[in-house]
């Protein structure tokens, strides 16, 4: 996959169909507002892969927390700790 193109939000809005078409052809587009990156349009498969990775990372962090020999933690405490690590 090539480097992401960058478009101002006004241009992305005016050419939204083209932005979507580009994403369906494996191109990521970064949307800017006042020169600051605020969003991205990415191919759906990339998003799916990211979600799988994120779930695996969450499980890894929970397993890591469960192996800790320190004081016992509740599931709620482990989840809160996991979320703060992100």
Residue frames relative to the residue before (quaternion, step in Angstrom):
aa qw qx qy qz dx dy dz
X 1.0000 0.0000 0.0000 0.0000 0.00 0.00 0.00
X 0.4072 -0.7278 0.5026 0.2278 3.56 -0.91 0.92
X 0.6914 -0.4537 0.3511 0.4391 3.55 -1.31 0.17
X 0.5456 -0.6422 0.4380 0.3131 3.55 -1.09 0.75
X 0.4089 -0.6641 0.5704 0.2576 3.53 -1.13 0.77
X 0.2548 -0.7534 0.5865 0.1533 3.57 -1.20 0.51
X 0.0084 -0.7964 0.6040 -0.0310 3.56 -0.91 0.99
X 0.4661 -0.6270 0.5323 0.3261 3.58 -1.06 0.67
X 0.6351 -0.5691 0.3621 0.3763 3.58 -1.06 0.72
X 0.6302 0.5420 -0.3432 0.4374 3.61 0.95 -0.78
X 0.6780 0.4752 -0.2870 0.4818 3.59 0.95 -0.88
X 0.6352 0.5248 -0.3299 0.4608 3.59 0.98 -0.82
X 0.6511 0.5124 -0.3116 0.4653 3.58 0.98 -0.83
X 0.6781 0.5042 -0.2897 0.4495 3.58 0.94 -0.90
X 0.7806 0.2506 -0.1212 0.5596 3.59 1.16 -0.63
X 0.1108 0.8594 -0.4946 0.0679 3.56 1.11 0.71
X 0.6397 0.5327 -0.3299 0.4453 3.60 0.92 -0.84
X 0.6565 0.4988 -0.3006 0.4794 3.57 1.00 -0.84
X 0.6167 0.5398 -0.3414 0.4600 3.59 1.02 -0.78
X 0.6607 0.4921 -0.3013 0.4801 3.59 0.95 -0.88
X 0.6324 0.5282 -0.3326 0.4588 3.60 0.95 -0.83
X 0.6484 0.5137 -0.3212 0.4611 3.58 0.96 -0.83
X 0.6462 0.5114 -0.3204 0.4672 3.59 1.01 -0.76
X 0.6520 0.5053 -0.3264 0.4616 3.60 1.03 -0.68
X 0.6890 0.4044 -0.2703 0.5373 3.57 1.29 -0.22
X 0.6311 -0.6106 0.2980 0.3743 3.56 1.11 0.88
X 0.5169 0.5982 -0.4553 0.4096 3.59 1.01 0.71
X 0.2626 -0.7406 0.5982 0.1569 3.57 -1.01 0.86
X 0.1271 -0.7836 0.6057 0.0539 3.56 -1.03 0.83
X 0.2351 -0.7540 0.6002 0.1263 3.56 -0.82 1.04
X 0.2416 -0.7664 0.5841 0.1146 3.56 -0.88 1.02
X 0.1327 -0.8002 0.5821 0.0572 3.57 -0.91 0.95
X 0.1290 -0.7332 0.6603 0.0987 3.52 -1.31 0.51
X 0.8265 -0.0599 -0.0216 0.5593 3.57 -0.60 1.16
X 0.7253 -0.4622 0.2304 0.4552 3.56 1.02 0.87
X 0.6363 0.5140 -0.3246 0.4749 3.59 1.28 -0.09
X 0.4570 -0.6752 0.5041 0.2849 3.60 -0.91 0.92
X 0.0343 -0.8393 0.5419 -0.0285 3.58 -0.67 1.12
X 0.8043 0.0177 0.0174 0.5938 3.60 1.15 -0.46
X 0.1588 -0.7696 0.6061 0.1232 3.53 -1.34 0.13
X 0.2238 -0.7014 0.6559 0.1668 3.51 -1.24 0.59
X 0.0002 0.8190 -0.5699 0.0661 3.55 -0.58 1.20
X 0.6162 -0.5214 0.4156 0.4191 3.58 -1.19 0.38
X 0.5813 -0.6229 0.3971 0.3411 3.58 -0.96 0.87
X 0.6285 0.5428 -0.3488 0.4343 3.60 0.99 -0.72
X 0.6152 0.5345 -0.3419 0.4680 3.58 1.06 -0.68
X 0.6460 0.5050 -0.3138 0.4787 3.59 0.98 -0.82
X 0.6428 0.5203 -0.3228 0.4603 3.60 0.94 -0.84
X 0.6583 0.5001 -0.3091 0.4701 3.58 0.93 -0.87
X 0.6343 0.5276 -0.3270 0.4609 3.58 1.00 -0.81
X 0.6585 0.5109 -0.3149 0.4541 3.60 0.91 -0.87
X 0.6296 0.5137 -0.3319 0.4791 3.60 1.01 -0.77
X 0.6524 0.5097 -0.3120 0.4660 3.58 0.90 -0.92
X 0.6547 0.5261 -0.3113 0.4446 3.58 0.92 -0.92
X 0.6500 0.5015 -0.3149 0.4763 3.60 0.96 -0.82
X 0.6525 0.5065 -0.3143 0.4679 3.59 0.96 -0.84
X 0.6489 0.5084 -0.3124 0.4720 3.58 0.99 -0.79
X 0.6215 0.5290 -0.3400 0.4672 3.60 1.00 -0.76
X 0.6616 0.4970 -0.3038 0.4721 3.59 0.92 -0.90
X 0.6351 0.5280 -0.3311 0.4563 3.58 0.97 -0.82
X 0.6707 0.4974 -0.2996 0.4616 3.59 0.92 -0.87
X 0.6351 0.5097 -0.3305 0.4770 3.59 1.02 -0.75
X 0.6538 0.5031 -0.3175 0.4675 3.60 0.91 -0.87
X 0.6298 0.5327 -0.3243 0.4631 3.56 1.00 -0.81
X 0.6678 0.4940 -0.2962 0.4713 3.58 0.93 -0.89
X 0.6567 0.5133 -0.3139 0.4547 3.59 1.04 -0.74
X 0.6444 0.5252 -0.3227 0.4524 3.62 1.12 -0.57
X 0.4939 0.6789 -0.4235 0.3405 3.57 1.18 -0.47
X 0.3383 -0.7668 0.5156 0.1784 3.59 -0.81 1.01
X 0.4570 0.6923 -0.4450 0.3374 3.58 1.24 0.05
X 0.7798 -0.2906 0.2287 0.5051 3.58 -1.25 -0.30
X 0.5661 -0.6095 0.4379 0.3411 3.55 -1.09 0.73
X 0.1750 -0.7690 0.6083 0.0892 3.52 -1.14 0.74
X 0.4760 -0.6390 0.5148 0.3164 3.53 -1.15 0.61
X 0.6559 -0.4949 0.3830 0.4220 3.56 -1.26 0.33
X 0.6340 0.5367 -0.3288 0.4492 3.58 0.99 -0.83
X 0.6544 0.5044 -0.3125 0.4687 3.60 0.99 -0.81
X 0.6493 0.5136 -0.3158 0.4636 3.58 0.99 -0.85
X 0.6618 0.5001 -0.3136 0.4622 3.58 0.94 -0.86
X 0.6391 0.5187 -0.3279 0.4636 3.59 0.98 -0.83
X 0.6495 0.5103 -0.3075 0.4724 3.57 0.99 -0.85
X 0.6437 0.5245 -0.3151 0.4597 3.57 0.97 -0.86
X 0.6765 0.4970 -0.2976 0.4547 3.58 0.91 -0.87
X 0.6643 0.5008 -0.3188 0.4542 3.60 1.03 -0.68
X 0.6042 0.5650 -0.3558 0.4348 3.61 1.20 -0.39
X 0.5881 0.6081 -0.3683 0.3856 3.61 1.16 -0.46
